[in-house]
Amino acid sequence: AQSVTQLGSHVSVSEGALVLLRCNYSSSVPPYLFWYVQYPNQGLQLLLKYTSAATLVKGINGFEAEFKKSETSFHLTKPSAHMSDAAEYFCAVSDSGANSKLTFGKGITLSVRP
Amino acid sequence: EAGVTQFPSHSVIEKGQTVTLRCDPISGHDNLYWYRRVMGKEIKFLLHFVKESKQDESGMPNNRFLAERTGGTYSTLKVQPAELEDSGVYFCATRLAGSGGVNEQFFGPGTRLTVL
């Protein structure tokens, strides 16, 4: 069985500060890893994904994540937070099967202070 | 290109009533998933269709939930009779077949169900 751990439920940063959202996973097979974002009153939008190619993955809106197998981690970072980054962020894992379901973490809400 | 759409956006019903949620996929997406998020909890998988066939319904909570996908196009999720614990946000997601094995799913905005 696969699982995802996102510690904490809320992170607050100042505008322009580094954003770091942590994600650890558990999987018995090589995983595919995803970060999704949900802005208020919208559906989930894919930020980036790891699919066993490059371990450093760049996504939309300046976000990136690094896959570290030894640490079973896939932390999301952005060098400089913007007010528009305020949203809820979800880390998810699936196996490499073509039809696999996503297993999500609990999500973490990012607030950005002016 | 239109995204995944879900109807209604909100539904408030009383315990014991029936509710039907609808999901319209992105055109050409054979894979359709239903997920649910109960307040304060993680988003959890309910079931997966490939075209009109159920591939995996291991996440369906009980037999009060019935999902259909007639003709492999839109899907409905019926809850009958609804219980208080069914309250939550129901998401639909769809995916192209054979996208190189990469499981990129496109999500709809969700239906918020409140059972009173």
Boltz contact constraints between the chains, C-beta under 6 A:
constraints:
  - contact:
      token1: [A, 32]
      token2: [B, 103]
      max_distance: 6.0
  - contact:
      token1: [A, 42]
      token2: [B, 109]
      max_distance: 6.0
  - contact:
      token1: [A, 43]
      token2: [B, 107]
      max_distance: 6.0
  - contact:
      token1: [A, 43]
      token2: [B, 108]
      max_distance: 6.0
  - contact:
      token1: [A, 43]
      token2: [B, 109]
      max_distance: 6.0
  - contact:
      token1: [A, 44]
      token2: [B, 107]
      max_distance: 6.0
  - contact:
      token1: [A, 51]
      token2: [B, 102]
      max_distance: 6.0
  - contact:
      token1: [A, 94]
      token2: [B, 103]
      max_distance: 6.0
  - contact:
      token1: [A, 96]
      token2: [B, 101]
      max_distance: 6.0
  - contact:
      token1: [A, 98]
      token2: [B, 101]
      max_distance: 6.0
  - contact:
      token1: [A, 99]
      token2: [B, 55]
      max_distance: 6.0
  - contact:
      token1: [A, 100]
      token2: [B, 103]
      max_distance: 6.0
  - contact:
      token1: [A, 101]
      token2: [B, 45]
      max_distance: 6.0
  - contact:
      token1: [A, 101]
      token2: [B, 48]
      max_distance: 6.0
  - contact:
      token1: [A, 104]
      token2: [B, 42]
      max_distance: 6.0
  - contact:
      token1: [A, 104]
      token2: [B, 43]
      max_distance: 6.0
  - contact:
      token1: [A, 106]
      token2: [B, 42]
      max_distance: 6.0
